[in-house]
Amino acid sequence: MNKIKIGLFGFGKTGRIVAQEIMQDKQIDFAWIVRRTKASNQKYASRLLGYERDATPIFSADQIGEDFFKKHFVDIIIDFSGVSGYKSYAVAPRLGIKVISAISKLDQAAIDTLKSYSEHSAVLYSPNITLGVNFLLVASQVLQSIAPHADIEIIEEHFRDKKGVSGTALKIAGILGLENTRHVNSVRVGGIVGKHEVIFGLPNQTIRLVHESISRGAFGQGALFAAKWLHDKPTGFYSMEQIISDMFKQNIPVY
């Protein structure tokens, strides 16, 4: 199998950890990183991540023009930048470059733009790209279909300084048809990376589905999983939830 050539947008707190995961994967050719600012004079991400070699050059966002993606062609762009980062690679899908966007809380206009990119290449959008959360999304829907009259509450726990309600929790609530946020309970303490729990209350039993991210490395592992799945997919708009759902269907046990 030929290596998948990947470019990464975003080199902040999460982006650096994602970059570390990508750099360690032997199936990946980590071509470059685009960051928002010139916060460091270091030209190579490998040096900033503690490697004693020059690999994966870093570019600032103001260096990205229409010719950038022709000169620095990749198979897939992974985006962990910010809510407006998608505008910087608008030309890439027209060149056949696939896109994975892992940005939470994109507004509908941004999502519609990503869908327009999918008219030219394969695009996967997932506001929380961890395998566990997407398994939780699908498993919750399966359980709700089995026990449609169960009471449902969602608990989301995050680090002390996280603002607002978790976008993932709101997505779970929306998928399960919980029309308002009163079923979403937020906890902000310490340095919790992220924990989501869906509680199903039945007359004689309680069922709890829980996912907890121990490290932001889970986002990198999820993005790599998505990249390897997306690599040979045709033009279209995809989601991590769709991948997990398809795997559910393929692994239905027969008794």
N, C-alpha and C positions, 0 to 999 in steps of 0.2 A: 504494500500500500504506500503510495506517495504521501509525503508529508503535506498536511493542510497548512497553507500559508495564511497567517492571521495578523491583522492590524488591530490595535486597541485604542479606543478613544476613552480618555479619563485616566488620571494618575494621582487621584486624591487618596483619602484614607482607605476606601474600598478598592479603588483601582490598583493601588500598589500590591495589595494582597492577591488580587485577581492576576496581576502580572506575574507574581511569584509562582502561582499555580500553572499558568500557561508556560512559563519558562522551564518548568520541571518536566513537562510532558514531551516524551520523545517522539510522539506522532505529529508534533506541531513544529512548523517553521515560524517562529515569532518575529515578524518582519519589522515592525515599528510601533511606536506609541505616539499619539497626539495628546498633548496636555494643554490646559487652558492658558497657562502663564509660563514665562521663562524664569521660574523660581530657582532654578539651579543652572550652573554653567556646565554641568556634566552632560555629555552628549549621548551616553549610552545607559539604558535602563539597567543593564547587567551590573554595572559598577554601583549604581544606587541601591541595588538589591543584594549587594555583598559578594558578587562573583568577581573573580580576578581575570576577567576577559572583556573584550569590547564586543557587545552584541546588543541587538535591538535598539537602534537609534531613536532618540526622542526629538519630536518636532513640536513647535508651539502652534496654537490654533491659527495665528495670523500668517503662518507659512503655507496654509492649505488653500490652494487655488484649483482651478479646473484641471490643470495638468498633473497635479500631485498624484492622482490615482492611476494615471497612465504610466508615470515614471516609477511609482511604487505600488504596482498591482499586487493585490492579495486575493485569496479565495473568499475570505470572510472578514467583515468588520465586526468586532464586538464592542458595544457601546456601554460604558459605565461612566459617562461624563456628566451630563446634567440635562435639564429639561429642554434646552435649546440646542443640544449637541447634534441632533439629527439633521439640522440645517447644513452642517459643515460637510456632510457626505452625500448631498442630494444627487450629485452626478454619478456616484459610484455604482448604484444599481443599473444604470444605463450601460455601464461597461461590463455588466455581468457579475459584479461583485455582490455576494450575498451579505445579509445584514442580520445581526442579533442585537436587539435593543433590550437592555435590562434596567431601564430607567423607571423608577416608581413614580406614580402620580403624574403621568403625562396627561395633558388635557385632550379632549376629543379631537381638536384640530390637529394636534401632533400625531395622534394615532391614525387619523385619516391620511395624513401625509405619509406615514409609514406604509399604509395600505396602498397608496399610490406608487410607492417604490416597488411594491410587490407585483406590479404590472410588468416590471422589467426583469426582476430577479427574485430569488427566494428570500423572504423576510420573516424572521421569528421575533415576536414581541412577547416579553414576559416581565411584568413589574417586579416579580420575585422569582428568580431563575433557579433557586435551590430545588433539588430533586424532592426533598422531603415535603416542602410546602405544596408543591404541585401534586404529589401523591395525596397529601391531606385534602386538597381541593376535590380531587376525584373521589377519594374514599368517602368524604362527607356527603357527596351527591348520591353515591351508591347506598349509603346507610339511610339517607333521607327517603329514598325511593322504597326501601324495605320497611321503614317505620315513619310514614308520612305525618303521623299525629304526635310525634315526640316534641317536647319542649326543647328549644335549642338556644344555648348561650355561647358566646365567643369571648375568650379572654386573651388579650394580647399584652405581652410584657416586653419592655425595651429599656435601654439605658436612660439614665436620669434626664439627660438633656434633649431627648428626642421630642420634637414638637408635633402636635396634632395626633390624630388617631392613625394607627397603622393602615396604610393603603392595602396591605394584604388582608387584614382583618375585614376591611370594608368590602373587598372583593369577595371574600368568603360569604359575608352576609348577603351580598347581592346575588350570588349564585344560588344560595339556599332560599332566596325569596324573603329574606327578613327586611322589611321595607324601610326601617329606620335604624338609627345607630343605638337605640336603647338596649339592643341585644349584644352590643359590643362593649366590653369592659376593659379599660386600659389601666396598666400598672407601669409606673416609671420609678425604677430603683437602680442604684449602683451602675454597673457596667454590663448589664445583660445585652447580648448582641441581638437576640430576637427569639421570642417564644410565642407560639400560637396554639391555643387549645380550643377545640370544639366539643361542647358537652351536650349529649343527647339524653334528655330525661324521660324515662318511661315509668309506668306505674310501679313496676317491681324491680327495676334495674336502671343503672346509669352507665352510659357508654362514653368514654372520653378518647378523643383522637388528639394526639399532641405531637407537635414538631418543635424542636429547639435548635437554633444555630449556635454552635459552640464557638465558631470562628467565622470571620468573613471569608475564609477560604472556601466555605460551602458555596459561595456565589461563583467563585472561579471554577470549581468542580462542576457546577451546574452549567456554566457557560461552555465549558469544554465538552460536556455530554451533548449539549445542544448543537455545538459546532460539528461534531462527528456525525450526528444524525442528519443535520441540514446539508452537509457537504455534497451529497449526490441527489438532493431533492430538486424538483422542477420549480419553475416560477410559481409563486403563490404566497399567501399569508398564513403563518403557522404560529403555534403557541406551545409552551412546555406542557400545559394541561392537556393539549391534544395528543402529544407524544405519550404521556402517561396513560391517558384514556385508551389509546390504541393498544398499549401493552397489556392493560387490564383485559381487554376483549380477547387478546391472543392467549391469555393464560387462565381462562375460566376452567376450574377443576370439574371433572366429571366423576360422580360417585356411583 
